[in-house]
Amino acid sequence: MAFTFEKLIVYQEGISYADCICAITEKSPVATASFRSTPSRARFHCRLRSDLEEISKMLSGLINRLDN
């Protein structure tokens, strides 16, 4: 079952943006060896997804409030 915020375009675009950033940084020679490790990337993705969900919830609440 999908959460309501997952229908928001801003959420979908945010996930796509985060995926693009991760794809670019994985290929970057500037990236540190520790960030390239799976646990570091997993924490980064988890944190990023959590932040996007929180922003989406706030935007969803704002939209609902403006509609009323």
CHARMM internal coordinates of N, CA and C (Angstrom, degrees):
IC EDIT
DIST 1 N 1 CA 1.4551
DIST 1 CA 1 C 1.5313
ANGL 1 N 1 CA 1 C 108.91
DIST 1 C 2 N 1.2951
ANGL 1 CA 1 C 2 N 116.30
DIHE 1 N 1 CA 1 C 2 N 128.52
DIST 2 N 2 CA 1.4652
ANGL 1 C 2 N 2 CA 121.88
DIHE 1 CA 1 C 2 N 2 CA -178.96
DIST 2 CA 2 C 1.5265
ANGL 2 N 2 CA 2 C 110.37
DIHE 1 C 2 N 2 CA 2 C -82.27
DIST 2 C 3 N 1.3328
ANGL 2 CA 2 C 3 N 115.14
DIHE 2 N 2 CA 2 C 3 N 145.86
DIST 3 N 3 CA 1.4557
ANGL 2 C 3 N 3 CA 120.12
DIHE 2 CA 2 C 3 N 3 CA 173.81
DIST 3 CA 3 C 1.5239
ANGL 3 N 3 CA 3 C 108.61
DIHE 2 C 3 N 3 CA 3 C -77.81
DIST 3 C 4 N 1.3108
ANGL 3 CA 3 C 4 N 117.06
DIHE 3 N 3 CA 3 C 4 N 154.34
DIST 4 N 4 CA 1.4593
ANGL 3 C 4 N 4 CA 121.90
DIHE 3 CA 3 C 4 N 4 CA -178.89
DIST 4 CA 4 C 1.5232
ANGL 4 N 4 CA 4 C 111.88
DIHE 3 C 4 N 4 CA 4 C -58.60
DIST 4 C 5 N 1.3257
ANGL 4 CA 4 C 5 N 116.45
DIHE 4 N 4 CA 4 C 5 N -39.77
DIST 5 N 5 CA 1.4648
ANGL 4 C 5 N 5 CA 119.24
DIHE 4 CA 4 C 5 N 5 CA -177.41
DIST 5 CA 5 C 1.5214
ANGL 5 N 5 CA 5 C 112.62
DIHE 4 C 5 N 5 CA 5 C -66.32
DIST 5 C 6 N 1.3358
ANGL 5 CA 5 C 6 N 117.06
DIHE 5 N 5 CA 5 C 6 N -21.02
DIST 6 N 6 CA 1.4583
ANGL 5 C 6 N 6 CA 119.66
DIHE 5 CA 5 C 6 N 6 CA 179.97
DIST 6 CA 6 C 1.5335
ANGL 6 N 6 CA 6 C 112.05
DIHE 5 C 6 N 6 CA 6 C -69.04
DIST 6 C 7 N 1.3156
ANGL 6 CA 6 C 7 N 116.33
DIHE 6 N 6 CA 6 C 7 N -15.29
DIST 7 N 7 CA 1.4631
ANGL 6 C 7 N 7 CA 120.51
DIHE 6 CA 6 C 7 N 7 CA 176.97
DIST 7 CA 7 C 1.5283
ANGL 7 N 7 CA 7 C 112.04
DIHE 6 C 7 N 7 CA 7 C -82.32
DIST 7 C 8 N 1.3368
ANGL 7 CA 7 C 8 N 116.26
DIHE 7 N 7 CA 7 C 8 N -16.22
DIST 8 N 8 CA 1.4618
ANGL 7 C 8 N 8 CA 120.03
DIHE 7 CA 7 C 8 N 8 CA -178.99
DIST 8 CA 8 C 1.5216
ANGL 8 N 8 CA 8 C 110.28
DIHE 7 C 8 N 8 CA 8 C -68.25
DIST 8 C 9 N 1.3001
ANGL 8 CA 8 C 9 N 115.59
DIHE 8 N 8 CA 8 C 9 N 134.25
DIST 9 N 9 CA 1.4645
ANGL 8 C 9 N 9 CA 120.77
DIHE 8 CA 8 C 9 N 9 CA 179.10
DIST 9 CA 9 C 1.5221
ANGL 9 N 9 CA 9 C 110.40
DIHE 8 C 9 N 9 CA 9 C -61.45
DIST 9 C 10 N 1.3295
ANGL 9 CA 9 C 10 N 117.09
DIHE 9 N 9 CA 9 C 10 N -37.34
DIST 10 N 10 CA 1.4614
ANGL 9 C 10 N 10 CA 120.42
DIHE 9 CA 9 C 10 N 10 CA -179.09
DIST 10 CA 10 C 1.5318
ANGL 10 N 10 CA 10 C 110.31
DIHE 9 C 10 N 10 CA 10 C -62.70
DIST 10 C 11 N 1.3205
ANGL 10 CA 10 C 11 N 117.39
DIHE 10 N 10 CA 10 C 11 N -36.05
DIST 11 N 11 CA 1.4604
ANGL 10 C 11 N 11 CA 120.90
DIHE 10 CA 10 C 11 N 11 CA 177.15
DIST 11 CA 11 C 1.5243
ANGL 11 N 11 CA 11 C 110.54
DIHE 10 C 11 N 11 CA 11 C -67.29
DIST 11 C 12 N 1.3209
ANGL 11 CA 11 C 12 N 116.33
DIHE 11 N 11 CA 11 C 12 N -47.96
DIST 12 N 12 CA 1.4644
ANGL 11 C 12 N 12 CA 121.54
DIHE 11 CA 11 C 12 N 12 CA -179.40
DIST 12 CA 12 C 1.5292
ANGL 12 N 12 CA 12 C 110.90
DIHE 11 C 12 N 12 CA 12 C -61.17
DIST 12 C 13 N 1.3272
ANGL 12 CA 12 C 13 N 116.29
DIHE 12 N 12 CA 12 C 13 N -43.18
DIST 13 N 13 CA 1.4685
ANGL 12 C 13 N 13 CA 120.30
DIHE 12 CA 12 C 13 N 13 CA 178.17
DIST 13 CA 13 C 1.5350
ANGL 13 N 13 CA 13 C 110.89
DIHE 12 C 13 N 13 CA 13 C -66.43
DIST 13 C 14 N 1.3121
ANGL 13 CA 13 C 14 N 116.40
DIHE 13 N 13 CA 13 C 14 N -37.80
DIST 14 N 14 CA 1.4603
ANGL 13 C 14 N 14 CA 120.53
DIHE 13 CA 13 C 14 N 14 CA 178.78
DIST 14 CA 14 C 1.5217
ANGL 14 N 14 CA 14 C 111.94
DIHE 13 C 14 N 14 CA 14 C -62.92
DIST 14 C 15 N 1.3239
ANGL 14 CA 14 C 15 N 116.93
DIHE 14 N 14 CA 14 C 15 N -41.50
DIST 15 N 15 CA 1.4612
ANGL 14 C 15 N 15 CA 121.17
DIHE 14 CA 14 C 15 N 15 CA 177.57
DIST 15 CA 15 C 1.5227
ANGL 15 N 15 CA 15 C 110.06
DIHE 14 C 15 N 15 CA 15 C -65.16
DIST 15 C 16 N 1.3248
ANGL 15 CA 15 C 16 N 117.04
DIHE 15 N 15 CA 15 C 16 N -43.57
DIST 16 N 16 CA 1.4696
ANGL 15 C 16 N 16 CA 120.50
DIHE 15 CA 15 C 16 N 16 CA 177.97
DIST 16 CA 16 C 1.5271
ANGL 16 N 16 CA 16 C 110.81
DIHE 15 C 16 N 16 CA 16 C -62.07
DIST 16 C 17 N 1.3183
ANGL 16 CA 16 C 17 N 116.35
DIHE 16 N 16 CA 16 C 17 N -41.86
DIST 17 N 17 CA 1.4636
ANGL 16 C 17 N 17 CA 121.30
DIHE 16 CA 16 C 17 N 17 CA 178.90
DIST 17 CA 17 C 1.5256
ANGL 17 N 17 CA 17 C 110.74
DIHE 16 C 17 N 17 CA 17 C -62.91
DIST 17 C 18 N 1.3238
ANGL 17 CA 17 C 18 N 116.13
DIHE 17 N 17 CA 17 C 18 N -45.20
DIST 18 N 18 CA 1.4683
ANGL 17 C 18 N 18 CA 120.49
DIHE 17 CA 17 C 18 N 18 CA 179.58
DIST 18 CA 18 C 1.5278
ANGL 18 N 18 CA 18 C 110.70
DIHE 17 C 18 N 18 CA 18 C -61.85
DIST 18 C 19 N 1.3265
ANGL 18 CA 18 C 19 N 116.96
DIHE 18 N 18 CA 18 C 19 N -40.84
DIST 19 N 19 CA 1.4648
ANGL 18 C 19 N 19 CA 120.63
DIHE 18 CA 18 C 19 N 19 CA 177.98
DIST 19 CA 19 C 1.5253
ANGL 19 N 19 CA 19 C 111.08
DIHE 18 C 19 N 19 CA 19 C -63.13
DIST 19 C 20 N 1.3271
ANGL 19 CA 19 C 20 N 117.08
DIHE 19 N 19 CA 19 C 20 N -40.44
DIST 20 N 20 CA 1.4746
ANGL 19 C 20 N 20 CA 121.04
DIHE 19 CA 19 C 20 N 20 CA 178.29
DIST 20 CA 20 C 1.5312
ANGL 20 N 20 CA 20 C 110.71
DIHE 19 C 20 N 20 CA 20 C -64.08
DIST 20 C 21 N 1.3224
ANGL 20 CA 20 C 21 N 116.73
DIHE 20 N 20 CA 20 C 21 N -44.55
DIST 21 N 21 CA 1.4631
ANGL 20 C 21 N 21 CA 121.13
DIHE 20 CA 20 C 21 N 21 CA 179.55
DIST 21 CA 21 C 1.5273
ANGL 21 N 21 CA 21 C 110.20
DIHE 20 C 21 N 21 CA 21 C -61.03
DIST 21 C 22 N 1.3143
ANGL 21 CA 21 C 22 N 116.61
DIHE 21 N 21 CA 21 C 22 N -43.27
DIST 22 N 22 CA 1.4685
ANGL 21 C 22 N 22 CA 119.89
DIHE 21 CA 21 C 22 N 22 CA 179.68
DIST 22 CA 22 C 1.5173
ANGL 22 N 22 CA 22 C 110.94
DIHE 21 C 22 N 22 CA 22 C -65.03
DIST 22 C 23 N 1.3224
ANGL 22 CA 22 C 23 N 117.50
DIHE 22 N 22 CA 22 C 23 N -40.69
DIST 23 N 23 CA 1.4635
ANGL 22 C 23 N 23 CA 120.77
DIHE 22 CA 22 C 23 N 23 CA 179.22
DIST 23 CA 23 C 1.5240
ANGL 23 N 23 CA 23 C 110.86
DIHE 22 C 23 N 23 CA 23 C -63.58
DIST 23 C 24 N 1.3286
ANGL 23 CA 23 C 24 N 116.88
DIHE 23 N 23 CA 23 C 24 N -40.07
DIST 24 N 24 CA 1.4659
ANGL 23 C 24 N 24 CA 121.16
DIHE 23 CA 23 C 24 N 24 CA -179.77
DIST 24 CA 24 C 1.5282
ANGL 24 N 24 CA 24 C 110.79
DIHE 23 C 24 N 24 CA 24 C -69.23
DIST 24 C 25 N 1.3344
ANGL 24 CA 24 C 25 N 116.90
DIHE 24 N 24 CA 24 C 25 N -45.02
DIST 25 N 25 CA 1.4599
ANGL 24 C 25 N 25 CA 119.34
DIHE 24 CA 24 C 25 N 25 CA -176.55
DIST 25 CA 25 C 1.5255
ANGL 25 N 25 CA 25 C 112.31
DIHE 24 C 25 N 25 CA 25 C -70.06
DIST 25 C 26 N 1.3232
ANGL 25 CA 25 C 26 N 117.56
DIHE 25 N 25 CA 25 C 26 N -27.14
DIST 26 N 26 CA 1.4634
ANGL 25 C 26 N 26 CA 119.87
DIHE 25 CA 25 C 26 N 26 CA 177.22
DIST 26 CA 26 C 1.5263
ANGL 26 N 26 CA 26 C 111.04
DIHE 25 C 26 N 26 CA 26 C -64.59
DIST 26 C 27 N 1.3248
ANGL 26 CA 26 C 27 N 117.12
DIHE 26 N 26 CA 26 C 27 N -32.02
DIST 27 N 27 CA 1.4534
ANGL 26 C 27 N 27 CA 122.36
DIHE 26 CA 26 C 27 N 27 CA -177.51
DIST 27 CA 27 C 1.5263
ANGL 27 N 27 CA 27 C 112.69
DIHE 26 C 27 N 27 CA 27 C -89.07
DIST 27 C 28 N 1.3168
ANGL 27 CA 27 C 28 N 116.63
DIHE 27 N 27 CA 27 C 28 N -11.64
DIST 28 N 28 CA 1.4561
ANGL 27 C 28 N 28 CA 121.46
DIHE 27 CA 27 C 28 N 28 CA -174.37
DIST 28 CA 28 C 1.5283
ANGL 28 N 28 CA 28 C 111.93
DIHE 27 C 28 N 28 CA 28 C -73.64
DIST 28 C 29 N 1.3377
ANGL 28 CA 28 C 29 N 117.03
DIHE 28 N 28 CA 28 C 29 N 130.36
DIST 29 N 29 CA 1.4637
ANGL 28 C 29 N 29 CA 118.98
DIHE 28 CA 28 C 29 N 29 CA 176.44
DIST 29 CA 29 C 1.5256
ANGL 29 N 29 CA 29 C 112.14
DIHE 28 C 29 N 29 CA 29 C -71.64
DIST 29 C 30 N 1.3149
ANGL 29 CA 29 C 30 N 116.63
DIHE 29 N 29 CA 29 C 30 N -12.43
DIST 30 N 30 CA 1.4627
ANGL 29 C 30 N 30 CA 121.15
DIHE 29 CA 29 C 30 N 30 CA -179.63
DIST 30 CA 30 C 1.5256
ANGL 30 N 30 CA 30 C 111.09
DIHE 29 C 30 N 30 CA 30 C -79.55
DIST 30 C 31 N 1.3191
ANGL 30 CA 30 C 31 N 115.81
DIHE 30 N 30 CA 30 C 31 N -24.10
DIST 31 N 31 CA 1.4672
ANGL 30 C 31 N 31 CA 119.23
DIHE 30 CA 30 C 31 N 31 CA -178.36
DIST 31 CA 31 C 1.5204
ANGL 31 N 31 CA 31 C 110.28
DIHE 30 C 31 N 31 CA 31 C -59.55
DIST 31 C 32 N 1.3087
ANGL 31 CA 31 C 32 N 116.04
DIHE 31 N 31 CA 31 C 32 N 140.00
DIST 32 N 32 CA 1.4580
ANGL 31 C 32 N 32 CA 119.43
DIHE 31 CA 31 C 32 N 32 CA -178.95
DIST 32 CA 32 C 1.5156
ANGL 32 N 32 CA 32 C 110.38
DIHE 31 C 32 N 32 CA 32 C -76.45
DIST 32 C 33 N 1.2925
ANGL 32 CA 32 C 33 N 116.31
DIHE 32 N 32 CA 32 C 33 N 156.99
DIST 33 N 33 CA 1.4676
ANGL 32 C 33 N 33 CA 121.34
DIHE 32 CA 32 C 33 N 33 CA 179.99
DIST 33 CA 33 C 1.5221
ANGL 33 N 33 CA 33 C 110.58
DIHE 32 C 33 N 33 CA 33 C -62.63
DIST 33 C 34 N 1.3300
ANGL 33 CA 33 C 34 N 117.47
DIHE 33 N 33 CA 33 C 34 N -34.67
DIST 34 N 34 CA 1.4612
ANGL 33 C 34 N 34 CA 119.52
DIHE 33 CA 33 C 34 N 34 CA -178.86
DIST 34 CA 34 C 1.5210
ANGL 34 N 34 CA 34 C 111.49
DIHE 33 C 34 N 34 CA 34 C -68.66
DIST 34 C 35 N 1.3414
ANGL 34 CA 34 C 35 N 117.76
DIHE 34 N 34 CA 34 C 35 N -33.51
DIST 35 N 35 CA 1.4604
ANGL 34 C 35 N 35 CA 119.42
DIHE 34 CA 34 C 35 N 35 CA 179.67
DIST 35 CA 35 C 1.5226
ANGL 35 N 35 CA 35 C 111.00
DIHE 34 C 35 N 35 CA 35 C -73.20
DIST 35 C 36 N 1.3168
ANGL 35 CA 35 C 36 N 116.34
DIHE 35 N 35 CA 35 C 36 N -29.45
DIST 36 N 36 CA 1.4561
ANGL 35 C 36 N 36 CA 119.64
DIHE 35 CA 35 C 36 N 36 CA -179.50
DIST 36 CA 36 C 1.5161
ANGL 36 N 36 CA 36 C 112.13
DIHE 35 C 36 N 36 CA 36 C -70.86
DIST 36 C 37 N 1.3101
ANGL 36 CA 36 C 37 N 117.19
DIHE 36 N 36 CA 36 C 37 N -14.12
DIST 37 N 37 CA 1.4647
ANGL 36 C 37 N 37 CA 119.54
DIHE 36 CA 36 C 37 N 37 CA -179.63
DIST 37 CA 37 C 1.5192
ANGL 37 N 37 CA 37 C 110.21
DIHE 36 C 37 N 37 CA 37 C -70.16
DIST 37 C 38 N 1.2873
ANGL 37 CA 37 C 38 N 115.85
DIHE 37 N 37 CA 37 C 38 N 149.26
DIST 38 N 38 CA 1.4655
ANGL 37 C 38 N 38 CA 121.73
DIHE 37 CA 37 C 38 N 38 CA -177.29
DIST 38 CA 38 C 1.5257
ANGL 38 N 38 CA 38 C 112.99
DIHE 37 C 38 N 38 CA 38 C -58.32
DIST 38 C 39 N 1.3301
ANGL 38 CA 38 C 39 N 121.01
DIHE 38 N 38 CA 38 C 39 N -46.34
DIST 39 N 39 CA 1.4652
ANGL 38 C 39 N 39 CA 119.59
DIHE 38 CA 38 C 39 N 39 CA -179.77
DIST 39 CA 39 C 1.5344
ANGL 39 N 39 CA 39 C 113.21
DIHE 38 C 39 N 39 CA 39 C -60.16
DIST 39 C 40 N 1.3359
ANGL 39 CA 39 C 40 N 117.30
DIHE 39 N 39 CA 39 C 40 N -38.73
DIST 40 N 40 CA 1.4688
ANGL 39 C 40 N 40 CA 119.89
DIHE 39 CA 39 C 40 N 40 CA 179.30
DIST 40 CA 40 C 1.5164
ANGL 40 N 40 CA 40 C 110.94
DIHE 39 C 40 N 40 CA 40 C -65.87
DIST 40 C 41 N 1.3107
ANGL 40 CA 40 C 41 N 116.29
DIHE 40 N 40 CA 40 C 41 N -44.34
DIST 41 N 41 CA 1.4658
ANGL 40 C 41 N 41 CA 120.25
DIHE 40 CA 40 C 41 N 41 CA 178.42
DIST 41 CA 41 C 1.5137
ANGL 41 N 41 CA 41 C 110.72
DIHE 40 C 41 N 41 CA 41 C -63.82
DIST 41 C 42 N 1.3058
ANGL 41 CA 41 C 42 N 116.47
DIHE 41 N 41 CA 41 C 42 N -40.85
DIST 42 N 42 CA 1.4690
ANGL 41 C 42 N 42 CA 120.45
DIHE 41 CA 41 C 42 N 42 CA -179.94
DIST 42 CA 42 C 1.5278
ANGL 42 N 42 CA 42 C 110.65
DIHE 41 C 42 N 42 CA 42 C -61.70
DIST 42 C 43 N 1.3387
ANGL 42 CA 42 C 43 N 116.75
DIHE 42 N 42 CA 42 C 43 N -43.61
DIST 43 N 43 CA 1.4701
ANGL 42 C 43 N 43 CA 119.74
DIHE 42 CA 42 C 43 N 43 CA 178.09
DIST 43 CA 43 C 1.5268
ANGL 43 N 43 CA 43 C 110.88
DIHE 42 C 43 N 43 CA 43 C -64.02
DIST 43 C 44 N 1.3322
ANGL 43 CA 43 C 44 N 116.35
DIHE 43 N 43 CA 43 C 44 N -41.50
DIST 44 N 44 CA 1.4598
ANGL 43 C 44 N 44 CA 121.12
DIHE 43 CA 43 C 44 N 44 CA 178.75
DIST 44 CA 44 C 1.5232
ANGL 44 N 44 CA 44 C 110.46
DIHE 43 C 44 N 44 CA 44 C -60.52
DIST 44 C 45 N 1.3236
ANGL 44 CA 44 C 45 N 116.54
DIHE 44 N 44 CA 44 C 45 N -48.58
DIST 45 N 45 CA 1.4647
ANGL 44 C 45 N 45 CA 120.62
DIHE 44 CA 44 C 45 N 45 CA 179.67
DIST 45 CA 45 C 1.5178
ANGL 45 N 45 CA 45 C 111.52
DIHE 44 C 45 N 45 CA 45 C -61.76
DIST 45 C 46 N 1.3097
ANGL 45 CA 45 C 46 N 115.86
DIHE 45 N 45 CA 45 C 46 N -43.27
DIST 46 N 46 CA 1.4616
ANGL 45 C 46 N 46 CA 120.63
DIHE 45 CA 45 C 46 N 46 CA -179.81
DIST 46 CA 46 C 1.5252
ANGL 46 N 46 CA 46 C 110.42
DIHE 45 C 46 N 46 CA 46 C -61.47
DIST 46 C 47 N 1.3149
ANGL 46 CA 46 C 47 N 116.78
DIHE 46 N 46 CA 46 C 47 N -46.14
DIST 47 N 47 CA 1.4649
ANGL 46 C 47 N 47 CA 121.32
DIHE 46 CA 46 C 47 N 47 CA -179.38
DIST 47 CA 47 C 1.5256
ANGL 47 N 47 CA 47 C 110.96
DIHE 46 C 47 N 47 CA 47 C -65.23
DIST 47 C 48 N 1.3305
ANGL 47 CA 47 C 48 N 115.95
DIHE 47 N 47 CA 47 C 48 N -43.45
DIST 48 N 48 CA 1.4538
ANGL 47 C 48 N 48 CA 120.61
DIHE 47 CA 47 C 48 N 48 CA -179.62
DIST 48 CA 48 C 1.5212
ANGL 48 N 48 CA 48 C 110.87
DIHE 47 C 48 N 48 CA 48 C -63.51
DIST 48 C 49 N 1.3196
ANGL 48 CA 48 C 49 N 116.45
DIHE 48 N 48 CA 48 C 49 N -45.52
DIST 49 N 49 CA 1.4592
ANGL 48 C 49 N 49 CA 120.41
DIHE 48 CA 48 C 49 N 49 CA 179.00
DIST 49 CA 49 C 1.5302
ANGL 49 N 49 CA 49 C 110.41
DIHE 48 C 49 N 49 CA 49 C -62.58
DIST 49 C 50 N 1.3110
ANGL 49 CA 49 C 50 N 116.77
DIHE 49 N 49 CA 49 C 50 N -41.15
DIST 50 N 50 CA 1.4608
ANGL 49 C 50 N 50 CA 121.23
DIHE 49 CA 49 C 50 N 50 CA 178.64
DIST 50 CA 50 C 1.5292
ANGL 50 N 50 CA 50 C 110.98
DIHE 49 C 50 N 50 CA 50 C -62.00
DIST 50 C 51 N 1.3245
ANGL 50 CA 50 C 51 N 116.40
DIHE 50 N 50 CA 50 C 51 N -43.99
DIST 51 N 51 CA 1.4671
ANGL 50 C 51 N 51 CA 120.67
DIHE 50 CA 50 C 51 N 51 CA 178.11
DIST 51 CA 51 C 1.5213
ANGL 51 N 51 CA 51 C 111.32
DIHE 50 C 51 N 51 CA 51 C -63.06
DIST 51 C 52 N 1.3316
ANGL 51 CA 51 C 52 N 116.99
DIHE 51 N 51 CA 51 C 52 N -42.75
DIST 52 N 52 CA 1.4674
ANGL 51 C 52 N 52 CA 120.53
DIHE 51 CA 51 C 52 N 52 CA 179.19
DIST 52 CA 52 C 1.5236
ANGL 52 N 52 CA 52 C 111.43
DIHE 51 C 52 N 52 CA 52 C -64.47
DIST 52 C 53 N 1.3242
ANGL 52 CA 52 C 53 N 116.33
DIHE 52 N 52 CA 52 C 53 N -38.98
DIST 53 N 53 CA 1.4650
ANGL 52 C 53 N 53 CA 119.55
DIHE 52 CA 52 C 53 N 53 CA 177.84
DIST 53 CA 53 C 1.5252
ANGL 53 N 53 CA 53 C 110.86
DIHE 52 C 53 N 53 CA 53 C -64.06
DIST 53 C 54 N 1.3144
ANGL 53 CA 53 C 54 N 116.39
DIHE 53 N 53 CA 53 C 54 N -41.75
DIST 54 N 54 CA 1.4653
ANGL 53 C 54 N 54 CA 120.63
DIHE 53 CA 53 C 54 N 54 CA 179.83
DIST 54 CA 54 C 1.5309
ANGL 54 N 54 CA 54 C 110.87
DIHE 53 C 54 N 54 CA 54 C -63.90
DIST 54 C 55 N 1.3192
ANGL 54 CA 54 C 55 N 117.02
DIHE 54 N 54 CA 54 C 55 N -45.03
DIST 55 N 55 CA 1.4659
ANGL 54 C 55 N 55 CA 120.94
DIHE 54 CA 54 C 55 N 55 CA 177.99
DIST 55 CA 55 C 1.5217
ANGL 55 N 55 CA 55 C 110.31
DIHE 54 C 55 N 55 CA 55 C -62.75
DIST 55 C 56 N 1.3218
ANGL 55 CA 55 C 56 N 116.49
DIHE 55 N 55 CA 55 C 56 N -41.80
DIST 56 N 56 CA 1.4629
ANGL 55 C 56 N 56 CA 120.50
DIHE 55 CA 55 C 56 N 56 CA -179.98
DIST 56 CA 56 C 1.5191
ANGL 56 N 56 CA 56 C 111.47
DIHE 55 C 56 N 56 CA 56 C -62.99
DIST 56 C 57 N 1.3397
ANGL 56 CA 56 C 57 N 116.59
DIHE 56 N 56 CA 56 C 57 N -40.21
DIST 57 N 57 CA 1.4638
ANGL 56 C 57 N 57 CA 120.17
DIHE 56 CA 56 C 57 N 57 CA 177.99
DIST 57 CA 57 C 1.5249
ANGL 57 N 57 CA 57 C 110.64
DIHE 56 C 57 N 57 CA 57 C -63.20
DIST 57 C 58 N 1.3248
ANGL 57 CA 57 C 58 N 116.27
DIHE 57 N 57 CA 57 C 58 N -41.96
DIST 58 N 58 CA 1.4641
ANGL 57 C 58 N 58 CA 119.78
DIHE 57 CA 57 C 58 N 58 CA 179.30
DIST 58 CA 58 C 1.5241
ANGL 58 N 58 CA 58 C 110.55
DIHE 57 C 58 N 58 CA 58 C -64.31
DIST 58 C 59 N 1.3332
ANGL 58 CA 58 C 59 N 117.07
DIHE 58 N 58 CA 58 C 59 N -42.92
DIST 59 N 59 CA 1.4642
ANGL 58 C 59 N 59 CA 120.31
DIHE 58 CA 58 C 59 N 59 CA 178.87
DIST 59 CA 59 C 1.5189
ANGL 59 N 59 CA 59 C 111.31
DIHE 58 C 59 N 59 CA 59 C -65.79
DIST 59 C 60 N 1.3194
ANGL 59 CA 59 C 60 N 116.22
DIHE 59 N 59 CA 59 C 60 N -39.07
DIST 60 N 60 CA 1.4588
ANGL 59 C 60 N 60 CA 120.49
DIHE 59 CA 59 C 60 N 60 CA 178.30
DIST 60 CA 60 C 1.5304
ANGL 60 N 60 CA 60 C 110.37
DIHE 59 C 60 N 60 CA 60 C -62.23
DIST 60 C 61 N 1.3335
ANGL 60 CA 60 C 61 N 116.41
DIHE 60 N 60 CA 60 C 61 N -43.68
DIST 61 N 61 CA 1.4653
ANGL 60 C 61 N 61 CA 120.41
DIHE 60 CA 60 C 61 N 61 CA 177.47
DIST 61 CA 61 C 1.5165
ANGL 61 N 61 CA 61 C 111.70
DIHE 60 C 61 N 61 CA 61 C -63.83
DIST 61 C 62 N 1.3204
ANGL 61 CA 61 C 62 N 117.30
DIHE 61 N 61 CA 61 C 62 N -39.61
DIST 62 N 62 CA 1.4563
ANGL 61 C 62 N 62 CA 121.54
DIHE 61 CA 61 C 62 N 62 CA 178.33
DIST 62 CA 62 C 1.5285
ANGL 62 N 62 CA 62 C 110.76
DIHE 61 C 62 N 62 CA 62 C -63.92
DIST 62 C 63 N 1.3153
ANGL 62 CA 62 C 63 N 116.40
DIHE 62 N 62 CA 62 C 63 N -43.98
DIST 63 N 63 CA 1.4685
ANGL 62 C 63 N 63 CA 120.73
DIHE 62 CA 62 C 63 N 63 CA 179.34
DIST 63 CA 63 C 1.5187
ANGL 63 N 63 CA 63 C 110.11
DIHE 62 C 63 N 63 CA 63 C -62.45
DIST 63 C 64 N 1.3439
ANGL 63 CA 63 C 64 N 117.26
DIHE 63 N 63 CA 63 C 64 N -44.70
DIST 64 N 64 CA 1.4589
ANGL 63 C 64 N 64 CA 120.74
DIHE 63 CA 63 C 64 N 64 CA 178.83
DIST 64 CA 64 C 1.5172
ANGL 64 N 64 CA 64 C 111.14
DIHE 63 C 64 N 64 CA 64 C -62.38
DIST 64 C 65 N 1.3025
ANGL 64 CA 64 C 65 N 117.06
DIHE 64 N 64 CA 64 C 65 N -39.60
DIST 65 N 65 CA 1.4614
ANGL 64 C 65 N 65 CA 120.97
DIHE 64 CA 64 C 65 N 65 CA -179.66
DIST 65 CA 65 C 1.5249
ANGL 65 N 65 CA 65 C 111.27
DIHE 64 C 65 N 65 CA 65 C -67.44
DIST 65 C 66 N 1.3377
ANGL 65 CA 65 C 66 N 116.96
DIHE 65 N 65 CA 65 C 66 N -39.35
DIST 66 N 66 CA 1.4544
ANGL 65 C 66 N 66 CA 120.37
DIHE 65 CA 65 C 66 N 66 CA 179.23
DIST 66 CA 66 C 1.5203
ANGL 66 N 66 CA 66 C 112.51
DIHE 65 C 66 N 66 CA 66 C -69.79
DIST 66 C 67 N 1.3431
ANGL 66 CA 66 C 67 N 115.89
DIHE 66 N 66 CA 66 C 67 N -30.25
DIST 67 N 67 CA 1.4609
ANGL 66 C 67 N 67 CA 120.08
DIHE 66 CA 66 C 67 N 67 CA 178.98
DIST 67 CA 67 C 1.5298
ANGL 67 N 67 CA 67 C 112.23
DIHE 66 C 67 N 67 CA 67 C -71.75
DIST 67 C 68 N 1.3441
ANGL 67 CA 67 C 68 N 116.82
DIHE 67 N 67 CA 67 C 68 N -23.90
DIST 68 N 68 CA 1.4732
ANGL 67 C 68 N 68 CA 120.40
DIHE 67 CA 67 C 68 N 68 CA -178.12
DIST 68 CA 68 C 1.4851
ANGL 68 N 68 CA 68 C 112.55
DIHE 67 C 68 N 68 CA 68 C -90.61
END
COOR INIT
IC SEED 1 N 1 CA 1 C
IC BUILD
